[in-house]
Amino acid sequence: MESKKKKRYGIIAALLLLVLAAGVGTYAWLSATDQVKNEFTVGSIDKPDVKPDPDHPDKPGTDPTNPSVDGYLFETNWTNKSKMIPDTDINKNPNVGIGKDSDKSYVFIYVKNAIVKDGEGALAKTPYFTLNNNWKPVADDQVTTNGTGGQYVSGLFMYTAGGTGQPAQLTPADGKAAYTGELFSTVHIPAAMNSTDVVTDPAMTVSCYIFGADQGDAQNAIEQAKAWVNDPNNHLK
């Protein structure tokens, strides 16, 4: 009798082991996994590896002895501490470039003129510049003239690739950096200005804003450039 019980327990234990084994096997057969990995990139706006050509400022320079650059904004003809003499021109030629692997971009330049003291007739005494063909004001209310059309003293300007009136995309091609060409080439010192009109540490500050074109259309780029100028953290005005 006891022997039969032991056999019965042994059969039950064996059946339980078979059920557990079957459960493990069923789980493995019915399991499934899947995974998708998508890689993203944020694009790039790189610094050019050469300076613009002095004679063709919308093209890369070819001088192998002077390739070093340290930014996007160039002034190849500027001489530091240039002396202001009434009724003369000073060489100053801001130009923006992006590296050969950069995304196509909209380009803006803001000019801050802090040379002449505030007061009656100040604008007529303030050094001014005239734009080259590739540039236009973002809007009339975003720039200041000395009272004569086209004689700008400060403001926000956009790269238009030929003066079309609309922002153009600066686009590297053929494995080379791309340049906007000069915003202006000289600054004119008015005949009416004299030394007593000039502030301590007079300066004209040029800043550039480069907006990747894949982020939005031209109007969006303009709005972002205005926000950049008006952001008090940037200390542009």
Secondary structure, DSSP 8 states (H G I E B T S, - for coil): -HHHHHHHHHHHHHHHHHHHHHHHHHHHHH------------------SS-B-SSSTTSB---TT-----SSEE-TT--TT----TTEEEE---EEEE-TT---EEEEEEEEEEEE-SSTTHHHHS-BB---TTEEES-GGGEEESSSTT-EEEEEEEE-TTT-SS--EE--BTTB-EE---S-SEEEE-TT--GGGEEEEEEEEEEEEEEEGGGS-HHHHHHHHHHHHH-GGG---
